[in-house]
Amino acid sequence: MSPATTLWLAMAGNRSDRARIALTALSAALGTVTLLAAATVFAVTERHATRYSNPLLNESGLRPGVAFAMTLLTIPVLTFVAQCGRLGAPARERRLASLRMAGATPRQVVRIAAVETFLASVLGVVGGFAVYFVGRALLDAPDAEGRRPLPTDVLPSVVSMAGVAVAVPILVLLLALLTLRRVVITPLGLVRGARRRRPSTAPGVLILAGGGACALVEPVHRHFLTHPRGDDLPLIIVGVLVVSGVLAVSVGIVTGTGWLTYAIGRLLQRFARRPAGLLAGRRMMADPFAGSRTFAAMLVALVIGSAAAGLSALTLAEVKAQGENTRRYAELSGQPFVPEGTGFYERAYQLVGYAVLVAMVIAAAGLLVALADGILARRRALASLVATGASHGLLARALSWQVISPVVPAVALATLAGMLLPRLTVPSTNDTADMEVWRCTPLPGDPHDACADAAYQQAHGTLLTAEKVPVTVHMPWGQLALLAGGAVTATVVVTLVGLLFLRMSTRVTELRTS
C-alpha cells in the first residue's frame, strides 16, 4: 500500500471521524501546553530567584513539587485522549475490518489508523507550541519592581521542548492503537456476546488497603524518629506507602463505580415503575463498567482536590497553633514576637485548587465526548425505539437516569476518601506538654552570664509555664461541598448538552445505518 493511499484512507470517514480528529488535536495541544509549562518551571534556577512575585517559584525546594503537580495534569488529558479515541469507534472498526476482508494486512490497518492519529496529534502539538509562545508574550507583566507572577522570562531547554514534541504524539498514538486490538485480532470486527459477570467487591478491598497503607505512615515515622538512620530509607518507605496508598484508593474508587452502577441499576430494575427508570436500570446492569470509563478522570480529580483541601486545613491549623505557641513563648521569655502568617500556605493550596479545577474541566469535556459517543454508537437501537412509539422525552429521561444516578454516590465516595487521606497520612504533631521558661536576673556582683548555669537559674530564677495550644483542625466543609457540588453540576450540564445529540441520532433514517 503506497503512502498516498494510506493517507487517503486515513483521512476518509464520516462526521464522527472528523470530530475525533479535531478532538485528538485539541487534547494533544492541551498536553503540549501542560508539559511545556512544567518544563518552564523546571528551567527556573537559583539565578532567577526573587524575580517572581509567587514564593512557590522563588523557593528552590518547592519548584520541583510545582512542576510535578503540573505534570500530573497530563493524566486527565490522557484520559480525554482515550475518550476521544472511542468516538465513532464502532463505525471505524467496521470500516477497518472491511479493509481487512478486502485483503489488507493487520500491519496496514494499524498503519492507516496510526497515520490518522499521528497527523492529528502533530497538528495539536504545533497548536500547543503556538499557544505557549503567544501566552508567554501576553502574560509577561512585570510589576514596578520587575517581578513577574509567572516565569515568562525563562525558556525550557531545546532538549526539553524536543522531548515534549516527540513524547506527546507517541503517547496519543499508543492510546489510539489500544482501541484497535479487536480489529487486529479478527477481520470480522465481531465481539463475542458473553454474559457479563456482576462486579465484585474487589474495589472495596483496594480502598481499604490504600487507606491502611496511608495509616502506616505515622507508625513508620515514629519508628525512624526513635531509631534514626543515616540513609534515605525512611524517606523511600514513606514515599512508597503514600504513593501506593493514594493509587490504590484512586483505582478502587474508579473501579468501584462499576459496582455502584450495577447496584443502582438493579434497584431501578426492581422498584422503578416508569419506562425511563426501567430502561436506565437495564442498561446500567448490562454495562456497569461504562461509568468507570466515563467518570475516571473526574473521580481522580475529586480525590486529589478533596485531599488537597483536607491537607490545607491540617497545615493551616498546625501553622496557626505553632504561631500561637511561639507568641506565648516569646511573651514568657520577654522576647519580641513577629507573626509569620499563613498567606504562603494559602497561596500554595490555592494554586493546587486551580490545577484541580483545570482537571475537572478536562474531565467534563471527556464526559461529554463519552456521552456523545454512547448516543452515536447506539443510534440504530434508539431510532428503533422511536419508530416503535417511544418518545424523545422518554429516551432523554432514561439517559439522564443512566448518567446522573451513579455519579452522586461515586462523587460522595471520592470526596470522603480524599478528605480522610491526609488524616491517615500526615504524622501527628500535636504536643500538649506545657511550655517552661526560666526568667532569671543575675544578682549584683555575679557575672552577666550567671543564668546560663542551670543550678544558678533554679536557685535565683522564676519558672514560668504556659499551656500549649492544641492543634484543632476544622474540616473544610465549604470547599468539599463546592468540589462535590461542582462535579455533580458539571455532570448535569454535560448530560443536558449531550442530549442535543439524541434528537439527531433518533431519526428514522438512522435505521439504515449498520
C-alpha positions in Angstrom: 0.0 0.0 0.0 1.5 3.3 -1.1 1.9 6.3 1.3 -0.6 8.3 -0.8 -3.2 5.5 -0.5 -2.6 5.2 3.2 -3.0 8.9 3.7 -6.2 8.9 1.7 -7.7 6.0 3.6 -6.7 7.6 6.9 -8.5 10.9 6.1 -11.6 9.2 4.7 -14.6 8.9 7.1 -17.8 10.5 8.3 -18.5 13.3 10.7 -17.6 11.2 13.7 -14.2 10.6 12.3 -13.7 14.3 11.6 -14.8 15.1 15.1 -12.4 12.5 16.5 -9.5 14.0 14.6 -10.3 17.5 15.8 -10.7 16.4 19.5 -7.5 14.4 19.3 -5.7 17.5 18.0 -7.2 19.5 20.9 -6.2 17.0 23.5 -2.6 16.9 22.1 -2.5 20.7 22.3 -3.6 20.6 25.9 -1.0 18.1 26.8 1.7 20.0 25.0 0.9 23.3 26.8 0.8 21.5 30.2 4.2 19.8 29.7 5.8 22.9 28.4 4.6 24.8 31.5 6.1 22.1 33.7 9.4 22.2 31.8 9.5 26.0 32.2 9.2 25.7 36.0 12.0 23.0 35.9 14.1 25.5 34.0 14.0 28.1 36.7 17.3 28.1 38.6 18.8 30.0 41.5 20.0 32.9 39.4 16.3 33.6 38.7 15.5 33.7 42.4 13.5 36.7 43.7 12.4 37.5 40.2 8.8 36.4 40.8 6.0 37.6 43.0 5.0 34.0 43.7 7.1 32.4 46.5 6.4 28.9 45.1 8.7 29.9 42.2 11.4 31.5 44.3 11.9 28.6 46.7 14.2 26.0 45.2 12.7 23.3 47.4 9.2 23.9 46.2 9.7 24.3 42.4 10.1 20.6 41.7 6.8 19.9 43.5 5.0 22.6 41.4 6.4 21.2 38.2 5.5 17.6 39.3 1.9 18.8 40.1 1.7 20.4 36.6 2.9 17.2 35.0 0.2 15.3 36.8 -2.3 17.4 34.9 -1.5 15.3 31.8 -3.3 12.4 33.4 -6.8 13.9 32.8 -5.5 15.0 29.4 -4.6 11.4 28.5 -7.9 10.2 29.8 -9.5 12.8 27.5 -7.4 11.4 24.6 -8.7 7.9 25.4 -12.3 9.2 25.3 -11.7 10.9 22.0 -10.3 7.8 20.5 -13.5 5.9 21.3 -15.6 8.5 19.4 -17.1 6.7 16.4 -15.1 3.6 17.3 -17.8 1.0 16.1 -18.0 2.6 12.7 -14.2 2.9 12.4 -13.8 -0.7 13.4 -16.3 -1.9 10.8 -14.5 0.3 8.1 -11.1 -1.1 9.0 -12.5 -4.6 9.3 -13.9 -4.3 5.8 -10.4 -3.3 4.6 -9.0 -6.5 6.2 -11.7 -8.5 4.5 -10.6 -6.9 1.2 -7.1 -8.2 1.7 -5.4 -5.6 4.0 -2.9 -7.0 6.5 -3.1 -6.2 10.2 0.0 -4.0 9.8 -1.6 -2.0 7.1 -4.8 -1.5 9.1 -2.7 -0.3 12.1 -0.8 2.0 9.8 -3.9 3.6 8.5 -5.2 4.3 12.0 -1.8 5.4 13.1 -1.4 8.0 10.3 -4.8 9.5 11.2 -3.9 9.8 14.9 -0.3 10.9 14.2 -1.3 13.7 11.9 -4.0 14.9 14.3 -1.5 14.8 17.3 1.2 16.6 15.3 -1.3 19.3 14.4 -2.2 19.6 18.1 1.5 19.8 19.1 2.0 22.7 16.7 -1.0 24.4 18.0 0.2 23.8 21.6 3.6 25.4 20.9 1.8 28.4 19.3 -0.5 28.8 22.3 2.5 28.5 24.7 4.6 31.2 22.9 1.6 33.5 22.5 0.7 33.0 26.1 4.3 33.9 27.2 4.0 37.2 25.4 0.6 38.1 26.7 1.2 37.0 30.4 4.6 38.7 30.7 3.6 41.5 33.0 6.4 42.6 35.4 5.4 44.9 38.3 7.1 48.1 39.3 9.9 46.1 41.0 10.5 43.9 37.9 9.0 40.8 39.4 6.7 38.6 37.4 3.7 36.4 38.5 4.8 33.6 36.1 8.2 32.5 34.8 7.6 34.1 31.4 11.3 35.2 31.2 12.6 31.6 31.2 12.5 29.1 28.3 12.9 25.4 28.6 15.9 23.8 27.1 15.9 22.8 23.5 16.1 19.1 24.6 13.1 19.5 26.8 11.0 21.1 24.1 12.1 18.5 21.6 11.2 15.8 24.1 7.7 17.2 24.5 7.2 17.5 20.8 8.1 13.8 20.4 6.5 12.4 23.5 3.0 13.8 23.0 2.4 12.2 19.6 3.8 8.9 20.7 1.6 8.8 23.8 -1.5 9.8 21.8 -0.7 7.2 19.2 -0.2 4.4 21.7 -3.6 5.2 23.4 -5.3 5.2 20.0 -3.8 1.9 18.9 -5.0 0.2 22.1 -8.6 0.6 20.7 -7.7 -1.5 17.6 -7.0 -4.8 19.3 -10.2 -6.4 18.1 -9.7 -5.3 14.5 -6.2 -6.7 14.5 -7.2 -10.0 16.1 -10.1 -10.7 13.8 -11.1 -9.2 10.4 -14.7 -9.7 11.1 -14.9 -7.0 13.7 -17.2 -9.1 15.9 -17.5 -9.1 19.7 -18.4 -12.2 21.5 -21.7 -11.7 23.3 -20.7 -13.3 26.5 -22.7 -12.8 29.6 -21.1 -10.2 31.9 -20.5 -11.2 35.5 -21.7 -8.8 38.2 -19.0 -6.6 39.5 -17.1 -7.9 42.5 -16.2 -6.3 45.8 -12.5 -6.1 45.0 -12.6 -2.3 44.7 -13.6 -2.1 48.3 -10.6 -4.2 49.3 -8.4 -1.8 47.3 -9.8 1.2 49.1 -9.3 -0.3 52.5 -5.8 -1.5 51.5 -4.9 2.0 50.3 -6.2 3.6 53.5 -4.2 1.0 55.5 -1.0 1.9 53.6 -1.5 5.6 54.3 -2.2 4.8 58.0 1.1 3.1 58.3 3.0 6.4 57.6 2.7 7.7 61.1 3.9 4.5 62.9 6.8 4.3 60.4 7.6 7.9 61.0 7.7 7.4 64.8 9.8 4.3 64.4 12.5 6.1 62.5 12.4 9.0 64.9 13.4 6.7 67.7 15.7 4.6 65.5 17.4 7.2 63.3 19.3 6.2 60.2 21.9 7.9 58.0 20.5 6.9 54.7 17.3 7.7 52.7 15.5 4.5 53.6 12.9 6.2 55.8 12.0 8.7 53.1 11.8 5.9 50.5 9.5 3.8 52.6 7.2 6.7 53.4 7.1 7.7 49.8 6.2 4.2 48.7 3.4 4.0 51.3 1.9 7.3 50.3 2.1 6.7 46.5 0.8 3.2 46.7 -2.0 4.1 49.1 -3.3 7.1 47.1 -3.0 5.0 43.9 -4.9 2.0 45.4 -7.6 4.3 46.7 -8.0 6.1 43.4 -8.1 2.8 41.4 -10.6 1.4 43.9 -12.9 4.3 43.6 -12.8 4.3 39.8 -13.4 0.6 39.5 -15.9 0.7 42.4 -18.1 2.9 40.2 -19.0 -0.3 38.3 -20.3 -1.9 41.4 -22.3 1.2 42.3 -23.7 1.4 38.8 -24.8 -2.3 38.9 -26.4 -1.9 42.3 -28.3 1.3 41.3 -29.4 -0.4 38.1 -30.7 -3.4 40.0 -32.6 -1.1 42.3 -34.2 0.7 39.4 -35.0 -2.6 37.7 -36.8 -3.8 40.8 -38.5 -0.7 42.1 -38.9 1.7 39.1 -42.5 2.0 37.8 -41.9 4.1 34.8 -40.3 3.1 31.5 -37.5 5.6 31.8 -36.2 4.1 35.0 -36.7 0.6 33.7 -34.7 1.3 30.6 -31.9 3.0 32.5 -31.7 0.2 35.1 -31.5 -2.5 32.4 -28.8 -0.5 30.5 -26.8 0.0 33.7 -26.9 -3.7 34.6 -25.9 -4.6 31.0 -22.8 -2.4 31.0 -22.0 -1.4 34.6 -18.3 -0.5 33.8 -19.3 2.3 31.4 -19.4 4.6 34.5 -15.8 3.6 35.4 -14.6 4.6 32.0 -16.7 7.7 31.8 -16.1 9.2 35.3 -12.5 8.0 35.8 -10.7 11.4 35.3 -13.4 13.3 37.3 -13.2 10.9 40.2 -9.4 11.0 40.4 -9.5 14.8 40.3 -12.0 14.8 43.1 -9.8 12.5 45.2 -6.8 14.8 44.7 -8.9 18.0 45.2 -10.5 16.9 48.4 -7.2 15.5 49.7 -5.6 18.9 49.0 -8.5 20.6 50.8 -8.0 18.4 53.9 -4.2 18.8 53.8 -4.7 22.5 53.5 -6.9 22.6 56.6 -4.5 20.4 58.5 -1.4 22.5 57.5 -3.1 25.8 58.4 -4.3 24.5 61.7 -0.8 23.4 62.6 0.8 26.7 61.5 -1.7 28.7 63.5 -1.1 26.6 66.6 2.6 26.8 66.2 2.4 30.6 65.8 0.3 31.0 68.9 2.7 28.8 70.9 5.6 30.9 69.6 3.9 34.0 70.7 3.2 32.7 74.2 6.9 31.5 74.5 8.1 35.0 73.4 5.8 36.6 75.9 7.1 34.4 78.7 10.7 34.9 77.9 10.3 38.7 77.2 11.5 38.4 73.6 9.9 40.3 70.6 7.4 38.3 68.5 6.9 38.8 64.8 4.0 36.8 63.4 4.7 34.9 60.1 1.1 34.5 58.9 -0.4 31.7 56.7 -0.5 33.6 53.4 2.2 31.5 51.9 0.5 28.2 52.6 -2.9 29.6 51.5 -1.5 30.7 48.1 0.2 27.3 47.6 -3.0 25.4 48.1 -4.9 27.9 46.1 -2.7 27.0 43.1 -3.5 23.3 43.8 -7.2 24.2 43.6 -6.7 25.9 40.3 -4.9 22.8 39.0 -7.8 20.6 40.2 -10.3 23.0 38.5 -8.5 22.6 35.2 -8.5 18.8 35.6 -12.3 18.9 36.3 -12.9 21.0 33.2 -10.9 18.5 31.1 -12.7 15.6 32.8 -16.1 17.2 32.0 -15.0 17.6 28.3 -14.1 13.9 28.3 -17.5 13.1 29.8 -19.3 15.0 27.1 -17.3 13.1 24.4 -18.1 9.8 26.0 -21.8 10.6 26.3 -22.0 11.7 22.7 -20.1 8.6 21.6 -22.5 6.4 23.5 -25.5 8.0 21.8 -24.0 7.8 18.3 -22.9 4.2 18.8 -26.5 3.1 19.7 -28.3 5.4 17.3 -29.9 2.5 15.4 -31.3 1.0 18.6 -32.5 4.4 19.8 -34.1 5.1 16.4 -35.8 1.7 16.6 -37.4 2.6 19.9 -38.6 5.9 18.5 -40.0 4.1 15.4 -42.0 1.8 17.7 -43.6 4.6 19.6 -41.1 5.7 22.3 -40.9 9.5 22.7 -37.7 11.6 22.7 -38.6 12.7 26.2 -38.7 9.1 27.4 -35.2 8.4 26.0 -33.8 11.6 27.3 -35.1 10.8 30.9 -33.7 7.2 30.6 -30.3 8.6 29.5 -30.3 11.1 32.3 -31.1 8.4 34.9 -28.3 6.3 33.5 -25.6 9.0 33.6 -26.6 11.0 36.8 -27.7 8.3 39.2 -24.3 6.6 39.6 -22.3 9.9 39.7 -23.8 11.1 43.0 -22.7 8.2 45.2 -19.4 8.0 43.3 -18.7 11.7 43.9 -19.6 11.3 47.6 -17.3 8.3 47.9 -14.4 10.1 46.2 -14.8 13.2 48.3 -14.9 11.3 51.5 -11.9 9.2 50.7 -9.8 12.2 49.6 -10.8 14.0 52.8 -9.7 11.1 55.0 -6.3 10.5 53.3 -4.5 13.5 54.9 -5.7 12.5 58.3 -4.3 9.0 57.8 -1.1 10.1 56.1 0.3 13.2 57.9 2.0 12.3 61.2 0.5 14.0 64.2 2.4 17.0 65.6 0.0 17.8 68.4 2.2 18.2 71.6 0.2 19.3 74.6 3.1 19.5 77.1 3.4 22.8 78.9 6.0 25.3 77.9 8.5 26.1 80.7 10.8 29.2 80.7 13.2 30.2 83.4 13.3 34.0 83.9 16.5 34.8 85.7 18.3 38.1 86.5 21.9 37.9 87.8 22.3 39.3 91.4 24.6 42.3 92.0 28.3 41.2 91.8 27.5 38.0 89.9 28.7 37.6 86.3 26.4 38.6 83.5 26.1 35.1 82.1 25.5 33.5 85.5 22.0 32.5 84.5 23.5 30.2 81.9 24.2 27.8 84.8 21.2 25.5 85.5 21.8 25.4 89.2 22.1 29.2 89.5 19.0 29.6 87.3 16.9 27.3 89.6 18.2 29.0 92.7 17.6 32.6 91.7 15.2 32.4 88.8 11.4 32.0 88.4 9.9 29.2 86.5 7.1 30.4 84.2 4.8 27.9 82.5 2.1 28.2 79.8 -0.2 25.7 78.3 0.5 24.8 74.7 -2.3 25.5 72.2 -3.5 22.1 70.8 -3.9 21.7 67.0 -7.6 22.0 66.2 -8.5 21.0 62.6 -11.7 22.3 61.2 -12.9 20.3 58.3 -13.2 22.4 55.1 -16.9 21.5 54.5 -17.4 24.5 52.3 -14.5 23.5 49.9 -15.6 19.9 49.9 -19.2 20.8 49.2 -18.0 23.1 46.4 -15.9 20.3 44.8 -18.7 17.7 45.1 -21.4 20.1 44.0 -19.3 21.3 41.1 -18.7 17.8 39.9 -22.4 16.9 40.1 -23.4 20.2 38.4 -20.9 19.7 35.7 -22.3 16.2 35.1 -25.8 17.5 34.8 -24.8 20.3 32.4 -22.8 17.9 30.3 -25.8 15.5 30.2 -28.1 18.3 29.1 -25.7 19.3 26.3 -25.2 15.6 25.3 -29.0 15.2 24.9 -28.7 17.5 21.9 -27.1 14.6 20.0 -30.1 12.4 20.9 -32.7 14.0 18.6 -30.4 14.0 15.6 -29.4 10.3 16.3 -33.0 9.1 16.6 -34.2 10.0 13.1 -35.9 7.2 11.1 -33.1 7.4 8.5 -30.7 6.1 11.2 -32.3 2.7 10.9 -30.4 2.2 7.6 -27.0 2.6 9.4 -25.1 -0.6 10.3 
